[in-house]
Amino acid sequence: MLLVRYVGHLGSATLAAGVISVILEILLPRGTSASFSLSPLLAGAIMGYLVNRKMRDLSARWVWIIPLVWLVYGIQDATGSFSQAWAHESLSAYIWDNFFGTHCSGTECLNELLFTAPFLSSVAYSITAYFISKNIRDVATGAGPLG
């Protein structure tokens, strides 16, 4: 049962937050977000709130682990195919620009979408779940306002 709940939280933190992130990218005026990183963070926090506001599940706090492994895999894959001859920048600058920065171009921006955005949204989801669960102790224990 724990695995099923974890997978549910992981889907909420990455896939559902991804849909919200795309909507936010469309709705936010250009210039509002300095980089692509704002919308996945907001979307993860929104999903973290919506899913965890009435329940307390410790597995929600750990959904960032699999997206972190996925991000590390993406960075490792990018470093394996890196050549300074065609990149015209250092490896660290290339990784920063293509996974975290605002200077990606063309298909390199897909790294932010496929690797960085799920990690950022899952971190925001976990942090929100943690703080929300702190505020719902009465719901978790079954005690209401009258005791």
C-alpha positions as CSV (number, residue, x, y, z in Angstrom):
1,M,0.0,0.0,0.0
2,L,2.9,2.3,0.7
3,L,4.2,1.9,-2.8
4,V,0.9,2.7,-4.3
5,R,0.6,5.9,-2.3
6,Y,4.1,6.8,-3.2
7,V,3.5,6.3,-6.9
8,G,0.3,8.4,-6.6
9,H,2.2,11.2,-5.0
10,L,4.9,10.9,-7.6
11,G,2.4,11.2,-10.4
12,S,0.8,14.2,-8.7
13,A,4.2,15.8,-8.1
14,T,5.5,15.3,-11.7
15,L,2.7,14.6,-14.2
16,A,-0.1,16.7,-12.8
17,A,2.2,19.4,-11.8
18,G,3.6,19.4,-15.3
19,V,0.2,20.1,-16.8
20,I,-0.3,22.9,-14.3
21,S,3.2,24.2,-15.1
22,V,2.3,24.4,-18.8
23,I,-0.9,26.3,-18.0
24,L,1.1,28.7,-15.8
25,E,3.7,29.3,-18.6
26,I,0.8,30.3,-20.9
27,L,-1.0,32.5,-18.3
28,L,2.0,34.2,-16.8
29,P,3.0,37.3,-18.7
30,R,6.4,37.2,-20.3
31,G,9.0,38.7,-18.1
32,T,7.3,37.5,-15.0
33,S,9.5,34.5,-14.7
34,A,13.2,35.0,-15.2
35,S,13.5,31.4,-16.2
36,F,11.4,28.3,-16.8
37,S,12.0,27.3,-13.2
38,L,9.3,29.3,-11.6
39,S,6.3,27.5,-13.1
40,P,7.3,24.0,-12.1
41,L,8.0,25.2,-8.5
42,L,4.6,26.9,-8.4
43,A,2.8,23.9,-9.9
44,G,4.5,21.5,-7.5
45,A,3.4,23.7,-4.6
46,I,-0.1,23.9,-5.9
47,M,-0.4,20.1,-6.3
48,G,1.3,19.6,-2.9
49,Y,-1.4,21.7,-1.3
50,L,-4.3,20.2,-3.2
51,V,-3.4,16.6,-2.6
52,N,-2.1,16.9,0.9
53,R,-4.4,19.4,2.5
54,K,-6.7,16.8,4.1
55,M,-4.4,13.9,4.7
56,R,-1.0,13.2,6.3
57,D,1.1,10.8,4.3
58,L,4.8,10.6,5.0
59,S,5.5,9.2,1.5
60,A,4.6,12.6,0.0
61,R,7.8,14.0,1.6
62,W,10.0,11.7,-0.3
63,V,8.7,12.1,-3.9
64,W,11.8,14.1,-4.9
65,I,14.1,11.1,-4.7
66,I,13.2,9.5,-8.1
67,P,13.2,12.8,-10.0
68,L,16.6,13.6,-8.5
69,V,17.9,10.3,-9.8
70,W,16.3,11.1,-13.2
71,L,18.0,14.5,-13.2
72,V,21.4,13.1,-12.3
73,Y,20.9,10.6,-15.1
74,G,20.1,13.4,-17.6
75,I,23.1,15.4,-16.5
76,Q,25.4,12.3,-16.8
77,D,24.0,11.6,-20.3
78,A,24.7,15.2,-21.4
79,T,28.2,15.1,-20.1
80,G,28.9,11.9,-21.9
81,S,28.1,13.4,-25.2
82,F,29.7,16.8,-24.5
83,S,32.3,18.3,-26.8
84,Q,33.8,21.7,-26.2
85,A,34.4,22.0,-29.9
86,W,30.7,22.3,-30.8
87,A,29.5,23.7,-27.4
88,H,31.8,26.7,-27.4
89,E,31.6,26.8,-23.6
90,S,32.8,24.9,-20.6
91,L,31.1,21.7,-19.5
92,S,29.8,23.4,-16.3
93,A,28.4,26.3,-18.3
94,Y,26.8,23.9,-20.8
95,I,25.1,21.9,-18.0
96,W,23.9,25.0,-16.2
97,D,22.5,26.6,-19.4
98,N,20.7,23.4,-20.6
99,F,19.4,22.2,-17.3
100,F,18.9,25.2,-15.0
101,G,19.7,28.5,-16.9
102,T,17.8,30.7,-19.3
103,H,20.3,30.4,-22.2
104,C,19.3,27.1,-23.7
105,S,18.4,27.0,-27.3
106,G,16.5,24.7,-29.5
107,T,16.2,21.1,-28.4
108,E,18.5,21.7,-25.4
109,C,15.6,23.3,-23.6
110,L,14.0,19.9,-23.6
111,N,16.5,19.0,-20.8
112,E,14.8,21.5,-18.6
113,L,11.4,20.1,-19.5
114,L,12.2,16.4,-19.2
115,F,14.7,16.4,-16.3
116,T,14.8,19.7,-14.3
117,A,11.0,20.5,-14.2
118,P,10.0,17.1,-12.6
119,F,12.7,17.5,-10.0
120,L,11.7,21.1,-9.2
121,S,8.0,20.4,-9.0
122,S,8.6,17.3,-6.8
123,V,10.8,19.3,-4.4
124,A,8.1,22.0,-4.1
125,Y,5.4,19.2,-3.7
126,S,7.4,17.6,-0.9
127,I,8.1,20.8,0.9
128,T,4.4,21.9,0.7
129,A,3.3,18.4,1.9
130,Y,5.6,18.7,4.8
131,F,4.3,22.1,5.9
132,I,0.7,21.2,5.2
133,S,0.9,18.0,7.2
134,K,2.2,20.0,10.2
135,N,-1.0,22.0,10.1
136,I,-3.4,19.1,9.9
137,R,-2.6,17.1,13.0
138,D,-6.3,17.2,14.1
139,V,-7.4,15.7,10.8
140,A,-4.7,13.0,11.0
141,T,-5.7,11.9,14.5
142,G,-9.4,12.1,13.9
143,A,-9.8,14.8,16.6
144,G,-12.0,17.7,15.7
145,P,-12.2,21.2,17.1
146,L,-14.3,20.0,20.0
147,G,-11.7,17.3,21.0
